[in-house]
């Protein structure tokens, strides 16, 4: 098959979506498909550029910035994604028919483009849905369900659903969002194909001033849904133990507020650093002790944060604060790869942290189980086969 993969960002920008995209398109190519990755980019001056990464064609189309900017400007630029991509890349798209359009969400604004490409090409489509928006924004208080913007975003989300022949959600719990829907919805787990960088001799513990402390590490988006006030309170709770340290690496709207809170509390055992390139991220993670996951307890979805896969790949036990009923409770317990608490139950979360801090045997055991869980549950090869199987004839 000829497959077009749509994603709202790609390298050199480093986000979870870019790593997922690269691993999946490489797997599609390895399994014999002809693959094009198309992405908007605010970093190019020409309307469109075409490059290659091995067997994969990379098409970048000029757009306004959608990351690290004011939310209103970001929304306006995202709203224009479908029309902007079609206007600037129309000649290329009309001349290069594909059989399957695979789109990644977030963003919710590829729906119009997918509808158009299906009509022009007679193609089919698969939606990889990692973020049920605007539902989570309403649940966390970011956006009122009574606000006109909520209903506009909800309409755009439905538009991307109707453009898809099949939708792959992150977990079984997310299937309830589509109860009664006629379209086909299935669980498609996140994936990672580990290509971990070799050690480079740099002492990152010294660089970050960590010494031999036991480090609880968070890497990723620092926003409202991540409930990182809890992680700040964790640092305050562990302030009586000189070995304990909390390190956050990432960007997001909550960084200034959380930094101010850390200063107000005069906490010397926690720091926030900006995001780093992917190779540096994995080298840094390799030197950490525990990987943190934190979710707002008001959420109702079961999304598996992409950072989980990096923690498993590097053999780091997971300490998770989750919304009630999240499937990670069961997964972490059965695989013995970490400890989890309901995010509103701070006492249990803090108790789990102290257990990891004081039980090196448990830390070692859980860490060793991580790569085994990754290989059995979160394979890029399996994800590529699962998607393609819907659109290729079964062998006799």
WOCOR-V90330 format. One record per residue. PHI is phi as a letter, one per 30 degrees, with the letter a starting at -180 (NA if undefined). PSI is psi in whole degrees, -180 to 180 (NA if undefined). Layout:
{{PHI:PSI} {PHI:PSI}}
This chain:
{{NA:154} {c:121} {c:130} {c:125} {c:121} {c:126} {b:147} {d:-2} {a:154} {a:170} {e:144} {d:-3} {d:134} {c:112} {b:168} {d:-36} {d:-33} {d:-41} {d:-43} {d:-42} {d:-49} {d:-45} {d:-40} {d:-45} {d:-34} {d:-38} {d:-42} {e:-46} {d:-42} {d:-27} {c:12} {j:8} {c:156} {c:119} {b:135} {b:130} {c:126} {c:131} {b:144} {d:152} {b:132} {c:3} {c:-1} {c:152} {c:-29} {d:161} {e:-33} {a:145} {b:151} {b:126} {b:178} {b:142} {b:96} {i:-121} {d:1} {c:130} {d:131} {c:117} {c:121} {c:134} {c:131} {d:136} {a:172} {d:158} {d:144} {b:7} {b:142} {i:29} {b:176} {e:139} {e:-37} {d:-46} {d:-40} {e:-47} {d:-42} {d:-41} {d:-36} {d:-38} {e:-33} {d:-1} {e:-52} {d:-48} {d:-39} {d:-43} {d:-44} {d:-42} {d:-43} {d:-25} {c:13} {e:-47} {e:-44} {d:-45} {d:-40} {d:-28} {d:-9} {b:83} {d:141} {b:155} {d:-29} {b:132} {c:119} {c:118} {c:147} {c:131} {b:130} {d:144} {c:164} {c:5} {c:20} {c:-3} {e:-47} {d:-41} {d:-42} {d:-45} {e:-45} {d:-45} {d:-37} {d:-39} {d:-45} {d:-41} {c:-16} {i:32} {c:173} {c:172} {b:152} {b:129} {c:120} {c:103} {c:106} {c:-6} {a:111} {d:91} {c:141} {c:14} {e:-49} {d:-32} {d:-36} {d:-40} {d:-31} {c:2} {i:6} {d:-34} {b:128} {d:142} {d:-16} {d:-10} {d:138} {e:-32} {d:-36} {d:-46} {d:-32} {d:-48} {d:-39} {d:-39} {d:-40} {d:-36} {d:-44} {d:-34} {d:-41} {d:-30} {d:-43} {d:-22} {d:-15} {c:135} {d:-33} {b:141} {c:130} {c:112} {c:167} {d:-29} {a:164} {d:-33} {d:-28} {d:-12} {d:-29} {d:-23} {d:-20} {c:20} {e:130} {i:-4} {d:142} {d:-28} {d:162} {d:128} {b:137} {b:168} {d:125} {b:105} {d:152} {e:165} {b:161} {a:133} {c:98} {d:125} {b:71} {d:136} {d:148} {d:150} {e:143} {c:8} {i:-2} {d:133} {d:93} {d:-26} {d:-39} {d:-41} {e:-39} {c:5} {i:36} {c:-25} {h:-133} {c:26} {d:158} {d:115} {c:123} {d:119} {c:134} {b:127} {b:122} {k:-162} {d:138} {c:84} {b:-170} {d:-45} {d:-18} {d:-10} {h:46} {d:-3} {e:-35} {d:-39} {d:-35} {d:-42} {d:-30} {d:-45} {e:-42} {d:-40} {d:-36} {c:8} {d:-20} {d:-8} {c:110} {d:-15} {d:-24} {d:139} {b:146} {b:125} {b:125} {c:132} {b:115} {l:-180} {b:163} {l:170} {d:-22} {d:-6} {e:-51} {d:-43} {d:-44} {d:-38} {d:-41} {d:-38} {d:-40} {d:-43} {d:-42} {d:-40} {d:-8} {h:48} {d:122} {c:5} {c:24} {b:144} {b:151} {c:126} {c:151} {d:161} {d:156} {b:162} {e:159} {e:-48} {d:-41} {d:-38} {e:-48} {d:-35} {d:-40} {d:-46} {e:-36} {e:-26} {c:1} {c:173} {c:-42} {b:141} {c:131} {c:139} {b:133} {b:128} {b:150} {d:130} {d:-14} {d:-12} {d:151} {c:-5} {d:176} {b:34} {e:137} {c:108} {e:137} {d:-28} {d:-26} {e:-41} {d:-36} {d:-41} {d:-45} {d:-44} {d:-37} {d:4} {i:40} {c:127} {e:149} {c:132} {c:115} {b:137} {c:117} {b:159} {d:151} {e:139} {i:4} {d:140} {d:-17} {d:-26} {e:-52} {d:-42} {d:-47} {d:-39} {d:-48} {d:-35} {d:-9} {h:52} {c:1} {l:-176} {b:144} {b:150} {b:155} {d:135} {e:-28} {d:-11} {c:76} {d:-34} {e:-47} {d:-40} {e:-46} {d:-38} {d:-42} {d:-41} {d:-43} {d:-34} {d:-46} {d:-38} {d:-32} {c:6} {b:80} {d:-30} {d:-42} {d:-40} {d:-45} {d:-44} {d:-48} {d:-40} {d:-41} {d:-28} {d:-19} {e:-55} {d:-31} {d:-42} {d:-42} {e:-47} {d:-34} {d:-25} {b:-27} {b:62} {c:131} {d:-38} {d:-42} {d:-39} {d:-43} {d:-43} {d:-41} {d:-44} {d:-50} {d:-30} {d:-26} {d:-19} {b:7} {c:140} {d:140} {d:143} {d:140} {d:NA}}
